Amino acid sequence: MSVPSDILVFVDEAYLELSEGSFAINTMSPMVKIRKNMLLARTFSKSYGMAGFRVGYGVGDPAVIEKIRHYYMGPPTYLTAIAAVEAIKDTEHMAKNAKRYQAVR
């Protein structure tokens, strides 16, 4: 199936870390270089358990990012940024979360 280049393709990778297989295998981020009309969103809400922090990021072509800049609500707070960095570092906790999620699923 083909999507016209004037249609934005939005990919939500909220649960990516909780899926089976590696991040590199499952992420669609390399497609952003190929499909200029793609926007990929990542959040710390699900797999990192940080829903209340409202932290995440998007990956997309600079032209797409510029078009949505109007909706940008500003950078995360200092505390949120520290929490996100520490969450990324804690790979052991993430591995446990992924195993629990996969068992429940």
mmCIF file of the C-alpha atoms, coordinates in Angstrom:
data_MODEL
# 
_entry.id   MODEL 
# 
loop_
_atom_site.group_PDB 
_atom_site.id 
_atom_site.type_symbol 
_atom_site.label_atom_id 
_atom_site.label_alt_id 
_atom_site.label_comp_id 
_atom_site.label_asym_id 
_atom_site.label_entity_id 
_atom_site.label_seq_id 
_atom_site.pdbx_PDB_ins_code 
_atom_site.Cartn_x 
_atom_site.Cartn_y 
_atom_site.Cartn_z 
_atom_site.occupancy 
_atom_site.B_iso_or_equiv 
_atom_site.pdbx_formal_charge 
_atom_site.auth_seq_id 
_atom_site.auth_comp_id 
_atom_site.auth_asym_id 
_atom_site.auth_atom_id 
_atom_site.pdbx_PDB_model_num 
ATOM 1   C CA . MET A 1 1   ? 0.000  0.000   0.000  1.00 0.00 ? 1   MET A CA 1 
ATOM 2   C CA . SER A 1 2   ? 1.243  3.466   -0.844 1.00 0.00 ? 2   SER A CA 1 
ATOM 3   C CA . VAL A 1 3   ? 0.518  6.693   0.993  1.00 0.00 ? 3   VAL A CA 1 
ATOM 4   C CA . PRO A 1 4   ? 0.592  9.932   -1.006 1.00 0.00 ? 4   PRO A CA 1 
ATOM 5   C CA . SER A 1 5   ? 3.460  12.239  -0.045 1.00 0.00 ? 5   SER A CA 1 
ATOM 6   C CA . ASP A 1 6   ? 1.047  15.010  1.033  1.00 0.00 ? 6   ASP A CA 1 
ATOM 7   C CA . ILE A 1 7   ? -0.467 12.755  3.755  1.00 0.00 ? 7   ILE A CA 1 
ATOM 8   C CA . LEU A 1 8   ? 1.297  12.622  7.119  1.00 0.00 ? 8   LEU A CA 1 
ATOM 9   C CA . VAL A 1 9   ? 2.018  9.108   8.384  1.00 0.00 ? 9   VAL A CA 1 
ATOM 10  C CA . PHE A 1 10  ? 2.066  9.064   12.192 1.00 0.00 ? 10  PHE A CA 1 
ATOM 11  C CA . VAL A 1 11  ? 3.785  6.145   13.933 1.00 0.00 ? 11  VAL A CA 1 
ATOM 12  C CA . ASP A 1 12  ? 3.284  5.748   17.693 1.00 0.00 ? 12  ASP A CA 1 
ATOM 13  C CA . GLU A 1 13  ? 6.017  3.675   19.334 1.00 0.00 ? 13  GLU A CA 1 
ATOM 14  C CA . ALA A 1 14  ? 4.702  3.988   22.886 1.00 0.00 ? 14  ALA A CA 1 
ATOM 15  C CA . TYR A 1 15  ? 5.026  0.275   23.585 1.00 0.00 ? 15  TYR A CA 1 
ATOM 16  C CA . LEU A 1 16  ? 8.174  -0.443  21.584 1.00 0.00 ? 16  LEU A CA 1 
ATOM 17  C CA . GLU A 1 17  ? 10.409 -1.299  24.535 1.00 0.00 ? 17  GLU A CA 1 
ATOM 18  C CA . LEU A 1 18  ? 7.802  -3.764  25.760 1.00 0.00 ? 18  LEU A CA 1 
ATOM 19  C CA . SER A 1 19  ? 7.665  -5.694  22.487 1.00 0.00 ? 19  SER A CA 1 
ATOM 20  C CA . GLU A 1 20  ? 9.567  -8.877  21.808 1.00 0.00 ? 20  GLU A CA 1 
ATOM 21  C CA . GLY A 1 21  ? 12.865 -8.451  19.989 1.00 0.00 ? 21  GLY A CA 1 
ATOM 22  C CA . SER A 1 22  ? 15.320 -5.593  20.094 1.00 0.00 ? 22  SER A CA 1 
ATOM 23  C CA . PHE A 1 23  ? 14.698 -1.895  19.714 1.00 0.00 ? 23  PHE A CA 1 
ATOM 24  C CA . ALA A 1 24  ? 16.735 -1.829  16.498 1.00 0.00 ? 24  ALA A CA 1 
ATOM 25  C CA . ILE A 1 25  ? 14.582 -4.520  14.899 1.00 0.00 ? 25  ILE A CA 1 
ATOM 26  C CA . ASN A 1 26  ? 11.226 -3.032  15.930 1.00 0.00 ? 26  ASN A CA 1 
ATOM 27  C CA . THR A 1 27  ? 11.619 0.720   15.513 1.00 0.00 ? 27  THR A CA 1 
ATOM 28  C CA . MET A 1 28  ? 10.366 2.475   12.417 1.00 0.00 ? 28  MET A CA 1 
ATOM 29  C CA . SER A 1 29  ? 12.798 5.394   12.886 1.00 0.00 ? 29  SER A CA 1 
ATOM 30  C CA . PRO A 1 30  ? 14.995 4.495   9.865  1.00 0.00 ? 30  PRO A CA 1 
ATOM 31  C CA . MET A 1 31  ? 11.917 4.976   7.681  1.00 0.00 ? 31  MET A CA 1 
ATOM 32  C CA . VAL A 1 32  ? 11.865 8.690   8.554  1.00 0.00 ? 32  VAL A CA 1 
ATOM 33  C CA . LYS A 1 33  ? 14.879 9.169   6.256  1.00 0.00 ? 33  LYS A CA 1 
ATOM 34  C CA . ILE A 1 34  ? 13.064 7.408   3.423  1.00 0.00 ? 34  ILE A CA 1 
ATOM 35  C CA . ARG A 1 35  ? 9.519  8.740   3.936  1.00 0.00 ? 35  ARG A CA 1 
ATOM 36  C CA . LYS A 1 36  ? 9.651  12.522  4.380  1.00 0.00 ? 36  LYS A CA 1 
ATOM 37  C CA . ASN A 1 37  ? 5.951  12.537  5.327  1.00 0.00 ? 37  ASN A CA 1 
ATOM 38  C CA . MET A 1 38  ? 6.429  10.361  8.427  1.00 0.00 ? 38  MET A CA 1 
ATOM 39  C CA . LEU A 1 39  ? 6.381  11.470  12.049 1.00 0.00 ? 39  LEU A CA 1 
ATOM 40  C CA . LEU A 1 40  ? 7.399  8.987   14.722 1.00 0.00 ? 40  LEU A CA 1 
ATOM 41  C CA . ALA A 1 41  ? 6.449  9.579   18.362 1.00 0.00 ? 41  ALA A CA 1 
ATOM 42  C CA . ARG A 1 42  ? 8.056  8.056   21.432 1.00 0.00 ? 42  ARG A CA 1 
ATOM 43  C CA . THR A 1 43  ? 6.820  8.426   25.002 1.00 0.00 ? 43  THR A CA 1 
ATOM 44  C CA . PHE A 1 44  ? 8.156  7.515   28.410 1.00 0.00 ? 44  PHE A CA 1 
ATOM 45  C CA . SER A 1 45  ? 4.577  7.014   29.655 1.00 0.00 ? 45  SER A CA 1 
ATOM 46  C CA . LYS A 1 46  ? 4.180  3.303   28.981 1.00 0.00 ? 46  LYS A CA 1 
ATOM 47  C CA . SER A 1 47  ? 7.366  1.292   29.228 1.00 0.00 ? 47  SER A CA 1 
ATOM 48  C CA . TYR A 1 48  ? 9.136  3.636   31.611 1.00 0.00 ? 48  TYR A CA 1 
ATOM 49  C CA . GLY A 1 49  ? 6.017  4.178   33.743 1.00 0.00 ? 49  GLY A CA 1 
ATOM 50  C CA . MET A 1 50  ? 6.339  7.968   33.608 1.00 0.00 ? 50  MET A CA 1 
ATOM 51  C CA . ALA A 1 51  ? 2.855  8.993   32.434 1.00 0.00 ? 51  ALA A CA 1 
ATOM 52  C CA . GLY A 1 52  ? 2.578  11.834  34.934 1.00 0.00 ? 52  GLY A CA 1 
ATOM 53  C CA . PHE A 1 53  ? 5.814  13.383  33.688 1.00 0.00 ? 53  PHE A CA 1 
ATOM 54  C CA . ARG A 1 54  ? 4.513  13.959  30.132 1.00 0.00 ? 54  ARG A CA 1 
ATOM 55  C CA . VAL A 1 55  ? 7.880  13.359  28.501 1.00 0.00 ? 55  VAL A CA 1 
ATOM 56  C CA . GLY A 1 56  ? 8.642  11.992  25.057 1.00 0.00 ? 56  GLY A CA 1 
ATOM 57  C CA . TYR A 1 57  ? 9.989  13.002  21.701 1.00 0.00 ? 57  TYR A CA 1 
ATOM 58  C CA . GLY A 1 58  ? 9.297  12.925  18.011 1.00 0.00 ? 58  GLY A CA 1 
ATOM 59  C CA . VAL A 1 59  ? 11.434 12.017  15.021 1.00 0.00 ? 59  VAL A CA 1 
ATOM 60  C CA . GLY A 1 60  ? 10.696 13.390  11.605 1.00 0.00 ? 60  GLY A CA 1 
ATOM 61  C CA . ASP A 1 61  ? 11.892 15.301  8.610  1.00 0.00 ? 61  ASP A CA 1 
ATOM 62  C CA . PRO A 1 62  ? 12.770 18.910  9.520  1.00 0.00 ? 62  PRO A CA 1 
ATOM 63  C CA . ALA A 1 63  ? 9.991  20.193  7.236  1.00 0.00 ? 63  ALA A CA 1 
ATOM 64  C CA . VAL A 1 64  ? 7.402  18.091  9.099  1.00 0.00 ? 64  VAL A CA 1 
ATOM 65  C CA . ILE A 1 65  ? 8.760  19.195  12.479 1.00 0.00 ? 65  ILE A CA 1 
ATOM 66  C CA . GLU A 1 66  ? 8.540  22.837  11.382 1.00 0.00 ? 66  GLU A CA 1 
ATOM 67  C CA . LYS A 1 67  ? 4.891  22.409  10.372 1.00 0.00 ? 67  LYS A CA 1 
ATOM 68  C CA . ILE A 1 68  ? 3.918  21.111  13.823 1.00 0.00 ? 68  ILE A CA 1 
ATOM 69  C CA . ARG A 1 69  ? 6.135  23.513  15.806 1.00 0.00 ? 69  ARG A CA 1 
ATOM 70  C CA . HIS A 1 70  ? 3.044  25.652  16.535 1.00 0.00 ? 70  HIS A CA 1 
ATOM 71  C CA . TYR A 1 71  ? 1.786  22.855  18.816 1.00 0.00 ? 71  TYR A CA 1 
ATOM 72  C CA . TYR A 1 72  ? 5.020  22.555  20.798 1.00 0.00 ? 72  TYR A CA 1 
ATOM 73  C CA . MET A 1 73  ? 4.310  23.098  24.488 1.00 0.00 ? 73  MET A CA 1 
ATOM 74  C CA . GLY A 1 74  ? 7.890  23.758  25.557 1.00 0.00 ? 74  GLY A CA 1 
ATOM 75  C CA . PRO A 1 75  ? 10.694 21.692  27.004 1.00 0.00 ? 75  PRO A CA 1 
ATOM 76  C CA . PRO A 1 76  ? 10.245 19.297  29.929 1.00 0.00 ? 76  PRO A CA 1 
ATOM 77  C CA . THR A 1 77  ? 10.894 20.580  33.407 1.00 0.00 ? 77  THR A CA 1 
ATOM 78  C CA . TYR A 1 78  ? 14.333 20.117  34.917 1.00 0.00 ? 78  TYR A CA 1 
ATOM 79  C CA . LEU A 1 79  ? 13.070 17.308  37.171 1.00 0.00 ? 79  LEU A CA 1 
ATOM 80  C CA . THR A 1 80  ? 11.362 15.557  34.255 1.00 0.00 ? 80  THR A CA 1 
ATOM 81  C CA . ALA A 1 81  ? 14.530 15.708  32.148 1.00 0.00 ? 81  ALA A CA 1 
ATOM 82  C CA . ILE A 1 82  ? 16.599 14.194  34.980 1.00 0.00 ? 82  ILE A CA 1 
ATOM 83  C CA . ALA A 1 83  ? 13.994 11.458  35.539 1.00 0.00 ? 83  ALA A CA 1 
ATOM 84  C CA . ALA A 1 84  ? 13.954 10.598  31.817 1.00 0.00 ? 84  ALA A CA 1 
ATOM 85  C CA . VAL A 1 85  ? 17.749 10.348  31.629 1.00 0.00 ? 85  VAL A CA 1 
ATOM 86  C CA . GLU A 1 86  ? 17.859 8.127   34.715 1.00 0.00 ? 86  GLU A CA 1 
ATOM 87  C CA . ALA A 1 87  ? 15.050 5.940   33.353 1.00 0.00 ? 87  ALA A CA 1 
ATOM 88  C CA . ILE A 1 88  ? 17.020 5.345   30.148 1.00 0.00 ? 88  ILE A CA 1 
ATOM 89  C CA . LYS A 1 89  ? 20.072 4.349   32.187 1.00 0.00 ? 89  LYS A CA 1 
ATOM 90  C CA . ASP A 1 90  ? 18.145 1.764   34.231 1.00 0.00 ? 90  ASP A CA 1 
ATOM 91  C CA . THR A 1 91  ? 18.202 -1.045  31.674 1.00 0.00 ? 91  THR A CA 1 
ATOM 92  C CA . GLU A 1 92  ? 17.675 -3.709  34.343 1.00 0.00 ? 92  GLU A CA 1 
ATOM 93  C CA . HIS A 1 93  ? 14.365 -2.161  35.402 1.00 0.00 ? 93  HIS A CA 1 
ATOM 94  C CA . MET A 1 94  ? 13.281 -1.866  31.773 1.00 0.00 ? 94  MET A CA 1 
ATOM 95  C CA . ALA A 1 95  ? 14.093 -5.539  31.120 1.00 0.00 ? 95  ALA A CA 1 
ATOM 96  C CA . LYS A 1 96  ? 11.983 -6.566  34.143 1.00 0.00 ? 96  LYS A CA 1 
ATOM 97  C CA . ASN A 1 97  ? 9.083  -4.387  32.970 1.00 0.00 ? 97  ASN A CA 1 
ATOM 98  C CA . ALA A 1 98  ? 9.235  -5.894  29.482 1.00 0.00 ? 98  ALA A CA 1 
ATOM 99  C CA . LYS A 1 99  ? 9.192  -9.452  30.840 1.00 0.00 ? 99  LYS A CA 1 
ATOM 100 C CA . ARG A 1 100 ? 6.216  -8.655  33.103 1.00 0.00 ? 100 ARG A CA 1 
ATOM 101 C CA . TYR A 1 101 ? 4.314  -7.031  30.266 1.00 0.00 ? 101 TYR A CA 1 
ATOM 102 C CA . GLN A 1 102 ? 4.986  -9.924  27.899 1.00 0.00 ? 102 GLN A CA 1 
ATOM 103 C CA . ALA A 1 103 ? 3.862  -12.453 30.552 1.00 0.00 ? 103 ALA A CA 1 
ATOM 104 C CA . VAL A 1 104 ? 0.586  -10.580 31.135 1.00 0.00 ? 104 VAL A CA 1 
ATOM 105 C CA . ARG A 1 105 ? -0.013 -10.156 27.426 1.00 0.00 ? 105 ARG A CA 1 
# 
